Amino acid sequence: MDFDVILLDLGGVLIDVDYSKTRVAFEKLGMTNFKNAYSQADQVKLFDDFETGQISPQYFVNELLPFVNPGTSPNSIVHAWNAMILSVPDAKITLLETLKKQYPLYLLSNTNELHVPVVRKEWAKVSSKPLESFFDKIYLSHEIHMRKPLPETFHFVCNDLSVNPSRVLFVDDSMQHVLGARQAGLQAIHLQDTSALGQLFS
């Protein structure tokens, strides 16, 4: 591989995630069709709007309340939504420290206002340095108001960095995001095993 810049995904690449935990949590709250509304591969407009910062956390939670058991608290919705976020492997911190010495390093994540604090909490368990210190710049979908896999999202990042897309190596665990990146002209790798990230740069 020949590239000048590394662009990494967050969930499933740097921090472990398990979408089934959120599905199970919502099913326990009475939302039996959650898997039809949200998954790693696809999601309905409500989740898209939340991930692109079009709606507030309060609005997001209130929209889900009618689909769960009567009497369910907003906090229960938040906990169920955040259940997918797991831990940050120590090896990822070590790898980022190494890569940052060799390449400009950037992050592009589809995320939202409720997930980010949980991610930061898990990050703090394995590193005294905040997430931002490992990257030259971070792009979060709810802040830039666009999300993967739209090619326009990748064009925005490359334009902002003043870098040719063909010189960017992008790594993501979702195939649809990889295809979107390739359509935008980036070199893109589908990371099917999160533990194999280090092998890409060995």
MDTraj code that builds the backbone (N, CA, C; nanometers):
import mdtraj as md
import numpy as np

residues = "MET ASP PHE ASP VAL ILE LEU LEU ASP LEU GLY GLY VAL LEU ILE ASP VAL ASP TYR SER LYS THR ARG VAL ALA PHE GLU LYS LEU GLY MET THR ASN PHE LYS ASN ALA TYR SER GLN ALA ASP GLN VAL LYS LEU PHE ASP ASP PHE GLU THR GLY GLN ILE SER PRO GLN TYR PHE VAL ASN GLU LEU LEU PRO PHE VAL ASN PRO GLY THR SER PRO ASN SER ILE VAL HIS ALA TRP ASN ALA MET ILE LEU SER VAL PRO ASP ALA LYS ILE THR LEU LEU GLU THR LEU LYS LYS GLN TYR PRO LEU TYR LEU LEU SER ASN THR ASN GLU LEU HIS VAL PRO VAL VAL ARG LYS GLU TRP ALA LYS VAL SER SER LYS PRO LEU GLU SER PHE PHE ASP LYS ILE TYR LEU SER HIS GLU ILE HIS MET ARG LYS PRO LEU PRO GLU THR PHE HIS PHE VAL CYS ASN ASP LEU SER VAL ASN PRO SER ARG VAL LEU PHE VAL ASP ASP SER MET GLN HIS VAL LEU GLY ALA ARG GLN ALA GLY LEU GLN ALA ILE HIS LEU GLN ASP THR SER ALA LEU GLY GLN LEU PHE SER".split()
xyz = np.array([
    [0.0843, -0.1193, 0.0000],
    [0.0000, 0.0000, 0.0000],
    [0.0876, 0.1240, 0.0000],
    [0.0450, 0.2224, -0.0781],
    [0.1174, 0.3486, -0.0882],
    [0.0205, 0.4619, -0.0561],
    [0.0403, 0.5274, 0.0571],
    [-0.0529, 0.6309, 0.1012],
    [0.0217, 0.7337, 0.1856],
    [-0.0418, 0.8501, 0.2010],
    [0.0178, 0.9584, 0.2792],
    [-0.0542, 0.9830, 0.4102],
    [-0.1820, 0.9459, 0.4141],
    [-0.2683, 0.9784, 0.5270],
    [-0.3472, 0.8552, 0.5685],
    [-0.3667, 0.8384, 0.6992],
    [-0.4503, 0.7298, 0.7503],
    [-0.5771, 0.7886, 0.8105],
    [-0.6915, 0.7352, 0.7676],
    [-0.8220, 0.7747, 0.8187],
    [-0.8885, 0.6510, 0.8778],
    [-0.9175, 0.6546, 1.0074],
    [-0.9713, 0.5374, 1.0753],
    [-1.1139, 0.5595, 1.1230],
    [-1.1898, 0.4517, 1.1226],
    [-1.3205, 0.4471, 1.1866],
    [-1.2972, 0.4301, 1.3370],
    [-1.4017, 0.4502, 1.4155],
    [-1.3894, 0.4360, 1.5605],
    [-1.4496, 0.3043, 1.6098],
    [-1.5821, 0.2939, 1.6054],
    [-1.6478, 0.1732, 1.6548],
    [-1.6211, 0.0528, 1.5676],
    [-1.5726, -0.0546, 1.6284],
    [-1.5427, -0.1760, 1.5537],
    [-1.4024, -0.1789, 1.4979],
    [-1.3327, -0.0660, 1.5055],
    [-1.1937, -0.0586, 1.4614],
    [-1.1024, -0.0278, 1.5800],
    [-1.1386, 0.0756, 1.6551],
    [-1.0571, 0.1137, 1.7716],
    [-1.1225, 0.0770, 1.9039],
    [-1.2541, 0.0858, 1.9089],
    [-1.3264, 0.0450, 2.0291],
    [-1.4214, -0.0675, 1.9912],
    [-1.4276, -0.1698, 2.0738],
    [-1.5139, -0.2836, 2.0441],
    [-1.6607, -0.2446, 2.0590],
    [-1.7427, -0.2935, 1.9671],
    [-1.8867, -0.2709, 1.9728],
    [-1.9591, -0.4022, 1.9462],
    [-2.0789, -0.4123, 2.0017],
    [-2.1626, -0.5297, 1.9794],
    [-2.3064, -0.4803, 1.9625],
    [-2.3494, -0.4678, 1.8372],
    [-2.4813, -0.4142, 1.8070],
    [-2.5926, -0.5011, 1.8653],
    [-2.5656, -0.6295, 1.8821],
    [-2.6685, -0.7189, 1.9350],
    [-2.7039, -0.6854, 2.0792],
    [-2.6097, -0.6285, 2.1528],
    [-2.6385, -0.5921, 2.2926],
    [-2.7434, -0.4821, 2.3002],
    [-2.7384, -0.3880, 2.2077],
    [-2.8409, -0.2839, 2.2042],
    [-2.9740, -0.3415, 2.1571],
    [-2.9683, -0.4306, 2.0596],
    [-3.0923, -0.4953, 2.0151],
    [-3.1584, -0.5709, 2.1302],
    [-3.0814, -0.6501, 2.2016],
    [-3.1356, -0.7274, 2.3138],
    [-3.1901, -0.6351, 2.4225],
    [-3.1178, -0.5269, 2.4491],
    [-3.1615, -0.4325, 2.5520],
    [-3.2954, -0.3695, 2.5160],
    [-3.3133, -0.3334, 2.3887],
    [-3.4408, -0.2750, 2.3473],
    [-3.5517, -0.3793, 2.3452],
    [-3.5181, -0.5017, 2.3108],
    [-3.6191, -0.6076, 2.3141],
    [-3.6685, -0.6303, 2.4564],
    [-3.5792, -0.6194, 2.5544],
    [-3.6190, -0.6335, 2.6955],
    [-3.7104, -0.5191, 2.7383],
    [-3.6973, -0.4051, 2.6692],
    [-3.7838, -0.2912, 2.6991],
    [-3.9161, -0.2984, 2.6227],
    [-3.9294, -0.4018, 2.5381],
    [-4.0551, -0.4224, 2.4675],
    [-4.0550, -0.3865, 2.3209],
    [-3.9411, -0.3425, 2.2684],
    [-3.9336, -0.3047, 2.1267],
    [-3.8857, -0.4247, 2.0463],
    [-3.9777, -0.5070, 2.0043],
    [-3.9428, -0.6354, 1.9423],
    [-3.8923, -0.6219, 1.7995],
    [-3.9173, -0.5073, 1.7360],
    [-3.8763, -0.4913, 1.5956],
    [-3.7527, -0.4031, 1.5816],
    [-3.6744, -0.3894, 1.6876],
    [-3.5599, -0.2982, 1.6824],
    [-3.4624, -0.3368, 1.5723],
    [-3.4400, -0.4651, 1.5514],
    [-3.3424, -0.5085, 1.4507],
    [-3.3842, -0.4666, 1.3105],
    [-3.5145, -0.4420, 1.2894],
    [-3.5609, -0.3953, 1.1590],
    [-3.5396, -0.2456, 1.1418],
    [-3.5200, -0.1760, 1.2551],
    [-3.5027, -0.0310, 1.2498],
    [-3.3568, 0.0101, 1.2500],
    [-3.2708, -0.0738, 1.3125],
    [-3.1307, -0.0349, 1.3267],
    [-3.0406, -0.1577, 1.3238],
    [-2.9318, -0.1478, 1.2453],
    [-2.8297, -0.2516, 1.2436],
    [-2.6991, -0.1891, 1.1969],
    [-2.5932, -0.2670, 1.1970],
    [-2.4653, -0.2163, 1.1484],
    [-2.4743, -0.1793, 1.0004],
    [-2.5556, -0.2510, 0.9269],
    [-2.5612, -0.2317, 0.7816],
    [-2.6633, -0.1284, 0.7370],
    [-2.7679, -0.1063, 0.8178],
    [-2.8753, -0.0177, 0.7709],
    [-2.9521, 0.0361, 0.8912],
    [-3.0250, 0.1461, 0.8703],
    [-3.1038, 0.2045, 0.9775],
    [-3.2086, 0.2982, 0.9207],
    [-3.3143, 0.3225, 0.9998],
    [-3.4218, 0.4106, 0.9560],
    [-3.3812, 0.5565, 0.9780],
    [-3.4660, 0.6475, 0.9276],
    [-3.4324, 0.7898, 0.9246],
    [-3.4046, 0.8479, 1.0627],
    [-3.4756, 0.8029, 1.1655],
    [-3.4555, 0.8569, 1.2995],
    [-3.3094, 0.8459, 1.3419],
    [-3.2479, 0.7315, 1.3169],
    [-3.1092, 0.7100, 1.3573],
    [-3.0134, 0.7897, 1.2689],
    [-3.0469, 0.7997, 1.1407],
    [-2.9670, 0.8841, 1.0504],
    [-2.9688, 1.0291, 1.0974],
    [-3.0874, 1.0770, 1.1328],
    [-3.1003, 1.2160, 1.1772],
    [-3.0219, 1.2408, 1.3052],
    [-3.0227, 1.1438, 1.3945],
    [-2.9497, 1.1593, 1.5200],
    [-2.7991, 1.1581, 1.4955],
    [-2.7542, 1.0697, 1.4072],
    [-2.6108, 1.0594, 1.3787],
    [-2.5583, 1.1777, 1.2983],
    [-2.6459, 1.2529, 1.2360],
    [-2.6009, 1.3711, 1.1617],
    [-2.6357, 1.5006, 1.2345],
    [-2.6720, 1.4893, 1.3611],
    [-2.6951, 1.6066, 1.4430],
    [-2.8175, 1.6872, 1.4052],
    [-2.9123, 1.6233, 1.3370],
    [-3.0337, 1.6940, 1.2953],
    [-3.1362, 1.7023, 1.4087],
    [-3.1254, 1.6124, 1.5056],
    [-3.2176, 1.6114, 1.6190],
    [-3.1380, 1.5989, 1.7486],
    [-3.1986, 1.6403, 1.8571],
    [-3.1324, 1.6384, 1.9880],
    [-3.1460, 1.5013, 2.0536],
    [-3.0617, 1.4714, 2.1527],
    [-3.0772, 1.3459, 2.2273],
    [-3.2164, 1.3319, 2.2885],
    [-3.2703, 1.4413, 2.3419],
    [-3.4028, 1.4364, 2.4030],
    [-3.5091, 1.3994, 2.3004],
    [-3.5020, 1.4594, 2.1818],
    [-3.5973, 1.4277, 2.0760],
    [-3.5835, 1.2812, 2.0349],
    [-3.4597, 1.2347, 2.0203],
    [-3.4323, 1.0962, 1.9820],
    [-3.4957, 0.9993, 2.0813],
    [-3.4726, 1.0240, 2.2106],
    [-3.5268, 0.9360, 2.3141],
    [-3.6795, 0.9413, 2.3153],
    [-3.7346, 1.0602, 2.3038],
    [-3.8806, 1.0744, 2.3067],
    [-3.9476, 1.0031, 2.1895],
    [-3.8788, 0.9995, 2.0751],
    [-3.9338, 0.9300, 1.9580],
    [-3.9355, 0.7787, 1.9769],
    [-3.8480, 0.7274, 2.0617],
    [-3.8413, 0.5829, 2.0854],
    [-3.9358, 0.5369, 2.1962],
    [-3.9726, 0.6262, 2.2862],
    [-4.0558, 0.5891, 2.4012],
    [-4.1884, 0.5221, 2.3633],
    [-4.2574, 0.5664, 2.2562],
    [-4.3848, 0.5007, 2.2228],
    [-4.3704, 0.3548, 2.1799],
    [-4.2491, 0.3126, 2.1482],
    [-4.2286, 0.1772, 2.0961],
    [-4.1825, 0.0781, 2.2038],
    [-4.1661, 0.1256, 2.3264],
    [-4.1240, 0.0380, 2.4358],
    [-4.2367, 0.0257, 2.5373],
    [-4.2134, -0.0534, 2.6394],
    [-4.3167, -0.0781, 2.7394],
    [-4.3594, 0.0513, 2.8089],
    [-4.4888, 0.0661, 2.8366],
    [-4.5363, 0.1834, 2.9103],
    [-4.4625, 0.1973, 3.0442],
    [-4.4269, 0.3189, 3.0772],
    [-4.3571, 0.3416, 3.2026],
    [-4.2062, 0.3343, 3.1922],
    [-4.1542, 0.2990, 3.0744],
    [-4.0091, 0.2946, 3.0553],
    [-3.9513, 0.4354, 3.0683],
    [-3.8451, 0.4489, 3.1442],
    [-3.7854, 0.5804, 3.1668],
    [-3.6945, 0.6200, 3.0509],
    [-3.6782, 0.7504, 3.0286],
    [-3.5826, 0.7953, 2.9273],
    [-3.4415, 0.7414, 2.9523],
    [-3.4016, 0.7321, 3.0786],
    [-3.2685, 0.6790, 3.1106],
    [-3.2529, 0.5346, 3.0655],
    [-3.3614, 0.4588, 3.0717],
    [-3.3557, 0.3193, 3.0262],
    [-3.3316, 0.3127, 2.8761],
    [-3.3914, 0.4060, 2.8034],
    [-3.3681, 0.4152, 2.6593],
    [-3.2208, 0.4458, 2.6326],
    [-3.1659, 0.5421, 2.7055],
    [-3.0255, 0.5808, 2.6876],
    [-2.9336, 0.4636, 2.7173],
    [-2.9590, 0.3926, 2.8261],
    [-2.8737, 0.2782, 2.8616],
    [-2.8816, 0.1680, 2.7553],
    [-3.0002, 0.1456, 2.7022],
    [-3.0162, 0.0438, 2.5982],
    [-2.9408, 0.0854, 2.4718],
    [-2.9500, 0.2122, 2.4360],
    [-2.8838, 0.2636, 2.3163],
    [-2.7316, 0.2533, 2.3303],
    [-2.6809, 0.2766, 2.4498],
    [-2.5367, 0.2739, 2.4725],
    [-2.4812, 0.1339, 2.4995],
    [-2.5686, 0.0347, 2.5092],
    [-2.5240, -0.1004, 2.5442],
    [-2.4261, -0.1586, 2.4434],
    [-2.4304, -0.1116, 2.3199],
    [-2.3430, -0.1652, 2.2149],
    [-2.1965, -0.1294, 2.2348],
    [-2.1692, -0.0254, 2.3107],
    [-2.0320, 0.0231, 2.3269],
    [-1.9602, -0.0584, 2.4334],
    [-1.8495, -0.1197, 2.3944],
    [-1.7739, -0.2044, 2.4854],
    [-1.6428, -0.1361, 2.5240],
    [-1.5345, -0.2094, 2.5268],
    [-1.4084, -0.1566, 2.5773],
    [-1.3092, -0.1238, 2.4656],
    [-1.2046, -0.0521, 2.5025],
    [-1.0952, -0.0196, 2.4106],
    [-0.9773, -0.1121, 2.4432],
    [-0.9373, -0.1980, 2.3505],
    [-0.8229, -0.2854, 2.3758],
    [-0.6935, -0.2052, 2.3934],
    [-0.6122, -0.2443, 2.4891],
    [-0.4849, -0.1752, 2.5135],
    [-0.3985, -0.1695, 2.3879],
    [-0.4041, -0.2756, 2.3082],
    [-0.3207, -0.2821, 2.1880],
    [-0.3525, -0.1702, 2.0894],
    [-0.4769, -0.1229, 2.0888],
    [-0.5146, -0.0153, 1.9961],
    [-0.4462, 0.1158, 2.0352],
    [-0.4325, 0.1386, 2.1649],
    [-0.3645, 0.2593, 2.2121],
    [-0.2183, 0.2565, 2.1699],
    [-0.1561, 0.1430, 2.1895],
    [-0.0156, 0.1263, 2.1514],
    [0.0034, 0.1463, 2.0018],
    [-0.0888, 0.0895, 1.9223],
    [-0.0799, 0.1028, 1.7769],
    [-0.0946, 0.2486, 1.7336],
    [-0.1900, 0.3194, 1.7911],
    [-0.2108, 0.4594, 1.7552],
    [-0.0881, 0.5440, 1.7887],
    [-0.0255, 0.5159, 1.9007],
    [0.0951, 0.5904, 1.9383],
    [0.2051, 0.5692, 1.8356],
    [0.2144, 0.4482, 1.7834],
    [0.3150, 0.4169, 1.6823],
    [0.2821, 0.4829, 1.5491],
    [0.1556, 0.4709, 1.5058],
    [0.1149, 0.5260, 1.3766],
    [0.1260, 0.6777, 1.3732],
    [0.0975, 0.7419, 1.4837],
    [0.0990, 0.8883, 1.4875],
    [0.2400, 0.9434, 1.4633],
    [0.3397, 0.8638, 1.4929],
    [0.4778, 0.9051, 1.4706],
    [0.5180, 0.8914, 1.3232],
    [0.4367, 0.8160, 1.2474],
    [0.4732, 0.7841, 1.1093],
    [0.3866, 0.8534, 1.0053],
    [0.2599, 0.8806, 1.0383],
    [0.1658, 0.9349, 0.9395],
    [0.0745, 1.0405, 1.0025],
    [0.0223, 1.1308, 0.9203],
    [-0.0903, 1.2114, 0.9656],
    [-0.2073, 1.1157, 0.9934],
    [-0.2704, 1.1300, 1.1079],
    [-0.3696, 1.0326, 1.1527],
    [-0.5018, 1.1037, 1.1806],
    [-0.6101, 1.0520, 1.1194],
    [-0.7406, 1.1162, 1.1328],
    [-0.8467, 1.0120, 1.1659],
    [-0.9567, 1.0605, 1.2221],
    [-1.0670, 0.9736, 1.2620],
    [-1.1958, 1.0218, 1.1964],
    [-1.2747, 0.9283, 1.1410],
    [-1.4058, 0.9584, 1.0843],
    [-1.5050, 0.8568, 1.1384],
    [-1.6018, 0.9038, 1.2166],
    [-1.6942, 0.8115, 1.2819],
    [-1.8386, 0.8548, 1.2661],
    [-1.9258, 0.7586, 1.2354],
    [-2.0693, 0.7799, 1.2478],
    [-2.1048, 0.7603, 1.3947],
    [-2.1398, 0.8679, 1.4625],
    [-2.1717, 0.8568, 1.6049],
    [-2.2723, 0.9638, 1.6429],
    [-2.2910, 0.9846, 1.7719],
    [-2.3973, 1.0736, 1.8178],
    [-2.3663, 1.1245, 1.9575],
    [-2.4478, 1.2185, 2.0041],
    [-2.4214, 1.2852, 2.1308],
    [-2.4315, 1.1921, 2.2520],
    [-2.5047, 1.0841, 2.2412],
    [-2.5171, 0.9919, 2.3536],
    [-2.4030, 0.8915, 2.3590],
    [-2.3512, 0.8518, 2.2451],
    [-2.2428, 0.7541, 2.2430],
    [-2.1075, 0.8140, 2.2807],
    [-2.0828, 0.9366, 2.2397],
    [-1.9501, 0.9952, 2.2581],
    [-1.9052, 0.9987, 2.4048],
    [-1.9878, 1.0408, 2.4997],
    [-1.9426, 1.0398, 2.6393],
    [-1.9067, 0.9000, 2.6903],
    [-1.9794, 0.7991, 2.6432],
    [-1.9505, 0.6616, 2.6848],
    [-1.8178, 0.6157, 2.6252],
    [-1.7944, 0.6515, 2.4995],
    [-1.6671, 0.6189, 2.4350],
    [-1.5514, 0.6828, 2.5115],
    [-1.5675, 0.8081, 2.5475],
    [-1.4609, 0.8778, 2.6201],
    [-1.4356, 0.8129, 2.7566],
    [-1.5410, 0.7685, 2.8200],
    [-1.5279, 0.7018, 2.9497],
    [-1.4491, 0.5719, 2.9359],
    [-1.4812, 0.4940, 2.8314],
    [-1.4092, 0.3682, 2.8085],
    [-1.2642, 0.3969, 2.7691],
    [-1.2432, 0.5023, 2.6901],
    [-1.1079, 0.5391, 2.6482],
    [-1.0221, 0.5736, 2.7682],
    [-1.0795, 0.6456, 2.8631],
    [-1.0064, 0.6898, 2.9820],
    [-0.9638, 0.5727, 3.0703],
    [-1.0277, 0.4591, 3.0540],
    [-0.9922, 0.3416, 3.1332],
    [-0.8584, 0.2813, 3.0898],
    [-0.8188, 0.3098, 2.9642],
    [-0.6955, 0.2480, 2.9124],
    [-0.5891, 0.3504, 2.8739],
    [-0.6235, 0.4792, 2.8774],
    [-0.5260, 0.5814, 2.8416],
    [-0.5491, 0.7077, 2.9240],
    [-0.4406, 0.7659, 2.9692],
    [-0.4492, 0.8932, 3.0410],
    [-0.4630, 1.0097, 2.9428],
    [-0.4416, 0.9811, 2.8152],
    [-0.4519, 1.0842, 2.7120],
    [-0.5909, 1.0784, 2.6487],
    [-0.6522, 1.1930, 2.6225],
    [-0.7856, 1.1929, 2.5595],
    [-0.7793, 1.1452, 2.4156],
    [-0.8927, 1.1088, 2.3627],
    [-0.9036, 1.0587, 2.2252],
    [-0.8395, 1.1538, 2.1259],
    [-0.8623, 1.2844, 2.1435],
    [-0.8132, 1.3846, 2.0481],
    [-0.6616, 1.3869, 2.0363],
    [-0.5929, 1.3472, 2.1409],
    [-0.4464, 1.3575, 2.1396],
    [-0.3816, 1.2574, 2.0443],
    [-0.4571, 1.1574, 2.0006],
    [-0.4022, 1.0553, 1.9121],
    [-0.4215, 1.0895, 1.7643],
    [-0.4981, 1.1946, 1.7367],
    [-0.5316, 1.2276, 1.5979],
    [-0.5006, 1.3730, 1.5662],
    [-0.4671, 1.3975, 1.4403],
    [-0.4474, 1.5342, 1.3947],
    [-0.5805, 1.6079, 1.3837],
    [-0.6869, 1.5318, 1.3546],
    [-0.8207, 1.5900, 1.3527],
    [-0.9228, 1.4772, 1.3589],
    [-1.0357, 1.5064, 1.4215],
    [-1.1432, 1.4087, 1.4363],
    [-1.2694, 1.4607, 1.3679],
    [-1.3333, 1.3735, 1.2900],
    [-1.4584, 1.4070, 1.2223],
    [-1.5687, 1.3149, 1.2763],
    [-1.6656, 1.3736, 1.3456],
    [-1.7780, 1.2979, 1.4005],
    [-1.9043, 1.3371, 1.3245],
    [-1.9800, 1.2391, 1.2834],
    [-2.0937, 1.2638, 1.1940],
    [-2.1929, 1.3648, 1.2500],
    [-2.2186, 1.3614, 1.3798],
    [-2.3185, 1.4532, 1.4346],
    [-2.2654, 1.5956, 1.4434],
    [-2.1340, 1.6130, 1.4285],
    [-2.0753, 1.7467, 1.4290],
    [-2.0581, 1.8032, 1.2876],
    [-2.0272, 1.7146, 1.1913],
    [-2.0094, 1.7623, 1.0535],
    [-2.1391, 1.7513, 0.9727],
    [-2.2437, 1.6930, 1.0350],
    [-2.3778, 1.6841, 0.9763],
    [-2.3804, 1.6040, 0.8461],
    [-2.2961, 1.5045, 0.8380],
    [-2.2992, 1.4093, 0.7272],
    [-2.2368, 1.2796, 0.7761],
    [-2.2699, 1.1717, 0.7105],
    [-2.2263, 1.0419, 0.7604],
    [-2.1802, 0.9509, 0.6465],
    [-2.1031, 0.8517, 0.6839],
    [-2.0686, 0.7443, 0.5916],
    [-2.1945, 0.6619, 0.5658],
    [-2.2110, 0.5993, 0.4506],
    [-2.1128, 0.5792, 0.3439],
    [-2.1218, 0.6792, 0.2286],
    [-2.1911, 0.7900, 0.2453],
    [-2.2056, 0.8845, 0.1345],
    [-2.0691, 0.9328, 0.0866],
    [-2.0421, 0.9229, -0.0429],
    [-1.9134, 0.9707, -0.0953],
    [-1.8871, 1.1173, -0.0615],
    [-1.9960, 1.1963, -0.0523],
    [-1.9791, 1.3374, -0.0181],
    [-1.9112, 1.3563, 0.1169],
    [-1.9339, 1.2630, 0.2076],
    [-1.8704, 1.2711, 0.3394],
    [-1.7197, 1.2577, 0.3276],
    [-1.6763, 1.1641, 0.2466],
    [-1.5330, 1.1439, 0.2266],
    [-1.4717, 1.2596, 0.1484],
    [-1.5475, 1.3128, 0.0525],
    [-1.4992, 1.4298, -0.0213],
    [-1.4806, 1.5485, 0.0728],
    [-1.5749, 1.5653, 0.1651],
    [-1.5653, 1.6746, 0.2618],
    [-1.4377, 1.6630, 0.3442],
    [-1.4105, 1.5431, 0.3943],
    [-1.2914, 1.5220, 0.4764],
    [-1.1646, 1.5492, 0.3968],
    [-1.1570, 1.4949, 0.2766],
    [-1.0368, 1.5130, 0.1945],
    [-1.0165, 1.6592, 0.1565],
    [-1.1251, 1.7279, 0.1231],
    [-1.1148, 1.8703, 0.0915],
    [-1.0697, 1.9505, 0.2127],
    [-1.1229, 1.9151, 0.3285],
    [-1.0858, 1.9857, 0.4504],
    [-0.9381, 1.9661, 0.4831],
    [-0.8861, 1.8493, 0.4488],
    [-0.7457, 1.8177, 0.4759],
    [-0.6530, 1.8582, 0.3613],
    [-0.7133, 1.9032, 0.2512],
    [-0.6360, 1.9392, 0.1312],
    [-0.5479, 1.8230, 0.0868],
    [-0.6091, 1.7043, 0.0801],
    [-0.5359, 1.5846, 0.0412],
    [-0.6100, 1.5153, -0.0730],
    [-0.5351, 1.4589, -0.1673],
    [-0.5945, 1.3825, -0.2759],
    [-0.6544, 1.2539, -0.2190],
    [-0.7807, 1.2225, -0.2479],
    [-0.8422, 1.1011, -0.1942],
    [-0.7608, 0.9750, -0.2209],
    [-0.6936, 0.9699, -0.3334],
    [-0.6166, 0.8503, -0.3691],
    [-0.4972, 0.8278, -0.2775],
    [-0.4610, 0.9296, -0.1988],
    [-0.3469, 0.9193, -0.1077],
    [-0.3906, 0.8893, 0.0351],
    [-0.5201, 0.8627, 0.0523],
    [-0.5751, 0.8355, 0.1851],
    [-0.6051, 0.6866, 0.2002],
    [-0.5589, 0.6283, 0.3101],
    [-0.5945, 0.4904, 0.3439],
    [-0.7026, 0.4950, 0.4517],
    [-0.8183, 0.4398, 0.4193],
    [-0.9321, 0.4392, 0.5106],
    [-0.9581, 0.2967, 0.5576],
    [-0.9812, 0.2796, 0.6888],
    [-1.0081, 0.1475, 0.7460],
    [-1.1393, 0.1529, 0.8223],
    [-1.2306, 0.0604, 0.7897],
    [-1.3631, 0.0578, 0.8535],
    [-1.4088, -0.0876, 0.8647],
    [-1.4932, -0.1150, 0.9633],
    [-1.5422, -0.2516, 0.9817],
    [-1.6732, -0.2770, 0.9090],
    [-1.7328, -0.1723, 0.8491],
    [-1.8587, -0.1881, 0.7762],
    [-1.8329, -0.1802, 0.6260],
    [-1.8738, -0.2848, 0.5543],
    [-1.8433, -0.2926, 0.4120],
    [-1.9068, -0.1792, 0.3333],
    [-2.0278, -0.1355, 0.3715],
    [-2.0924, -0.0285, 0.2961],
    [-2.0127, 0.1016, 0.3070],
    [-1.9443, 0.1225, 0.4179],
    [-1.8611, 0.2420, 0.4341],
    [-1.7347, 0.2323, 0.3500],
    [-1.6804, 0.1128, 0.3425],
    [-1.5628, 0.0889, 0.2587],
    [-1.5964, 0.1154, 0.1121],
    [-1.7125, 0.0681, 0.0688],
    [-1.7534, 0.0889, -0.0704],
    [-1.7763, 0.2367, -0.0991],
    [-1.8336, 0.3084, -0.0027],
    [-1.8535, 0.4521, -0.0193],
    [-1.7217, 0.5260, -0.0320],
    [-1.6240, 0.4843, 0.0483],
    [-1.4916, 0.5461, 0.0430],
    [-1.4242, 0.5193, -0.0906],
    [-1.4354, 0.3972, -0.1382],
    [-1.3753, 0.3627, -0.2676],
    [-1.4411, 0.4408, -0.3806],
    [-1.5719, 0.4588, -0.3703],
    [-1.6428, 0.5371, -0.4716],
    [-1.5928, 0.6813, -0.4734],
    [-1.5507, 0.7298, -0.3550],
    [-1.4986, 0.8661, -0.3444],
    [-1.3518, 0.8755, -0.3832],
    [-1.2905, 0.7609, -0.4132],
    [-1.1528, 0.7610, -0.4606],
    [-1.0477, 0.7269, -0.3578],
    [-1.0894, 0.6919, -0.2365],
    [-0.9926, 0.6565, -0.1323],
    [-0.9491, 0.5115, -0.1461],
    [-0.8337, 0.4795, -0.0939],
    [-0.7956, 0.3411, -0.0725],
    [-0.8668, 0.2974, 0.0563],
    [-0.9398, 0.1881, 0.0514],
    [-1.0208, 0.1501, 0.1672],
    [-1.0102, 0.0015, 0.1955],
    [-0.9976, -0.0307, 0.3229],
    [-0.9851, -0.1691, 0.3675],
    [-1.0999, -0.2046, 0.4609],
    [-1.1605, -0.3195, 0.4360],
    [-1.2663, -0.3701, 0.5228],
    [-1.2028, -0.4531, 0.6339],
    [-1.2101, -0.4043, 0.7557],
    [-1.1536, -0.4744, 0.8710],
    [-1.2592, -0.5686, 0.9275],
    [-1.2460, -0.6966, 0.8970],
    [-1.3452, -0.7942, 0.9412],
    [-1.3157, -0.8488, 1.0803],
    [-1.1912, -0.8359, 1.1221],
    [-1.1504, -0.8814, 1.2560],
    [-1.0811, -0.7640, 1.3252],
    [-1.1447, -0.7095, 1.4275],
    [-1.0910, -0.5901, 1.4915],
    [-0.9520, -0.6104, 1.5492],
    [-0.9190, -0.7330, 1.5833],
    [-0.7879, -0.7615, 1.6409],
    [-0.6780, -0.7630, 1.5351],
    [-0.7178, -0.7577, 1.4068],
    [-0.6196, -0.7645, 1.2979],
    [-0.5713, -0.6271, 1.2519],
    [-0.6149, -0.5205, 1.3187],
    [-0.5773, -0.3871, 1.2745],
    [-0.4274, -0.3686, 1.2727],
    [-0.3591, -0.4150, 1.3755],
    [-0.2145, -0.3991, 1.3824],
    [-0.1420, -0.4686, 1.2687],
    [-0.1977, -0.5802, 1.2195],
    [-0.1335, -0.6548, 1.1127],
    [-0.1300, -0.5758, 0.9823],
    [-0.2251, -0.4840, 0.9645],
    [-0.2282, -0.4032, 0.8425],
    [-0.1044, -0.3154, 0.8302],
    [-0.0486, -0.2763, 0.9443],
    [0.0626, -0.1812, 0.9433],
    [0.1931, -0.2430, 0.9929],
    [0.1950, -0.3744, 1.0052],
    [0.3170, -0.4410, 1.0526],
    [0.4180, -0.4540, 0.9393],
])
top = md.Topology()
chain = top.add_chain()
for i, resn in enumerate(residues, 1):
    res = top.add_residue(resn, chain, resSeq=i)
    for name in ("N", "CA", "C"):
        top.add_atom(name, md.element.get_by_symbol(name[0]), res)
traj = md.Trajectory(xyz[None], top)
